[in-house]
Amino acid sequence: MVNLDALIRREDFELVSQVDDSPTQIQSIRATDLALDAMVYPVLRKPDFQRETASWTPEKVAALVKSFLEGDLIPSIILWRSGLSGKVFVIDGAHRLSALAAWVQDDYGDRHVSQRFFGNVIPDEQRKAAESTRQLIQETIGSFVELSHALRSDDVVSGEKMRLARNLSIVTLPIQWVSGTADKAESSFYRINQQGTSINDTELEMIKARRKPNAVAARAFIRAGTGHKYWSSFDAPVQSEIESVANDVYELIFKPHLGPSIRSADLPAGGRGYSADGMRMVFEFVNFVNGVQTEMRLDESGAGRRKSQNKEAAKLADDLDGSETVKYMRNVRRAAERIAGNSPGSLGLHPAVYFYSFTGRFQPAAFLAAVEFVRELAEKRQLIQFTRSRYDFEEFLVKHKIFLNQIVRRRGGWHRSVTPIHQMYRILLSGCTEGASHEQIIEKLQDPKGARLPIEVPGPDAYEHGRDFSGRAKDAVYLSALLRDSTRCNICRARLHPRFSTVDHDVRKQDGGNGAPENAQITHPYCNSGYKEQQYASK
């Protein structure tokens, strides 16, 4: 998708009743009004409850620009003007207006305005989408600069582009104004956007919870502390910490950026951040780690209202000074550091072992289940036990990766599968500790009197394949080969993620070991610091 979120600045909506005493309002917008040095563009704003402007494909952006130049019917842009500041807020039509502004400014998420907005933290997928859009528009329409120049020199473009250039001088986007207070403008937004292409539950919940710590934290994490600063009302030191922690977590779970297919074992722990599911995954991660239940998040009129069994749960309050947001974010960083990264307590879980299905698809439920499993290990002081059994534990997971797919398919994604995957981990660790065989562990997982997980070992004829390899089949082959050839930790012998590792003294310094390469071994961070030191301490 093309990220146009920078093209119209987002700003906190002014919940103040003001009489608009402005002169007669304009009834349409020209393309030239959206240039950086125009009179109209600098006063345009998106309300803070507007969803991210990043859900159109290159083809859809190009189609909008073409429709505009052809004079086709385009729904009116709905605006509201603040009588307090004079700024004009886009209530509906932000994507349409942003697509046209992107064309005028030649910025489809990768040029000057976007670079400044995102602090130069622009994922490869975003850059590729921008370049794809630019190329498509150049081939089918022509750039804004090209068509503008054509009006002054009609021999520089083809006849078709000359026709579009002449249209550029007269076509406009129609405007409809919302009159009344800010409350009316906001209610208009919800009503409009629940018709046609509606806002999904996560988007709507985060919009309505935009001042609550879980939503502010999630917004910070998904863009590494860049983009619109939903935390801008907090004191400067709080803002600085939010941006620092956000960047730390982004580096831990979303780097490197995941490409369209798997060709490397260096996979991001949190999947593809720049995706339709990325925001939901981060929001669920924040809520999960901080124990924010559904009944705490949604009020009676909130988005995606669900029946709650716990009527006594306290509602989550707005965060007025940022202290709760910082607390939530620190908790998330602590959880992320347990499973990824190089901090001394990190288990350095290999993403391909824990978070990706056998076809190479990232599974959010598996990610959240692993977070909870590791938290439980630390709380129950079972990290040493896990490390002793880690080799057998992970060999089972790799051999039976199909179990993850089966659980998610039969129980459903996201939260519905977290508990059964967590159950599988607990039973598996118990079985590995007791020295049980794979067959015995599978019997426990399937036991109707116990977990009764929906798993089964597939037979040789369980799958049907066409003559050609599908994309998922290719990913499955590469993933299998990458897991087979993975580097191993020299202490626990389990697979080692290339970025979640440390160099350890084989013979410790206190025992006379030196820093020669011959005395070095590559290990998981926790194996090096926690497990190894405990083994020596217990002798």
HELIX and SHEET records of a PDB file:
HELIX    1   1 ALA A   31  LEU A   34  5                                   4    
HELIX    2   2 TYR A   41  VAL A   43  5                                   3    
HELIX    3   3 PRO A   58  GLU A   70  1                                  13    
HELIX    4   4 ALA A   94  GLN A  105  1                                  12    
HELIX    5   5 HIS A  112  PHE A  117  1                                   6    
HELIX    6   6 ASP A  124  THR A  140  1                                  17    
HELIX    7   7 PHE A  144  ARG A  152  1                                   9    
HELIX    8   8 GLY A  159  LEU A  168  1                                  10    
HELIX    9   9 ALA A  182  ASN A  193  1                                  12    
HELIX   10  10 ASP A  201  LYS A  208  1                                   8    
HELIX   11  11 PRO A  213  ILE A  222  1                                  10    
HELIX   12  12 ALA A  236  PHE A  254  1                                  19    
HELIX   13  13 GLY A  278  VAL A  289  1                                  12    
HELIX   14  14 THR A  294  ARG A  297  1                                   4    
HELIX   15  15 SER A  323  ILE A  339  1                                  17    
HELIX   16  16 PRO A  351  TYR A  354  1                                   4    
HELIX   17  17 PRO A  364  GLU A  379  1                                  16    
HELIX   18  18 LEU A  383  LYS A  399  1                                  17    
HELIX   19  19 ILE A  402  ARG A  411  1                                  10    
HELIX   20  20 HIS A  415  GLU A  434  1                                  20    
HELIX   21  21 HIS A  438  GLN A  446  1                                   9    
HELIX   22  22 GLY A  471  ARG A  484  1                                  14    
HELIX   23  23 LYS A  509  ASP A  511  5                                   3    
HELIX   24  24 PRO A  517  ASN A  519  5                                   3    
HELIX   25  25 PRO A  525  TYR A  526  1                                   2    
HELIX   26  26 CYS A  527  TYR A  531  3                                   5    
HELIX   27  27 LYS A  532  ALA A  537  1                                   6    
SHEET    1   A 6 ARG A  10  GLU A  11  0                                        
SHEET    2   A 6 LEU A  44  PRO A  47  1                                        
SHEET    3   A 6 VAL A  88  ASP A  92  1                                        
SHEET    4   A 6 ILE A  77  ARG A  81 -1                                        
SHEET    5   A 6 LEU A 173  TRP A 177  1                                        
SHEET    6   A 6 SER A  28  ILE A  29 -1                                        
SHEET    1   B 2 THR A 502  HIS A 505  0                                        
SHEET    2   B 2 ALA A 520  THR A 523 -1                                        
END                                                                             
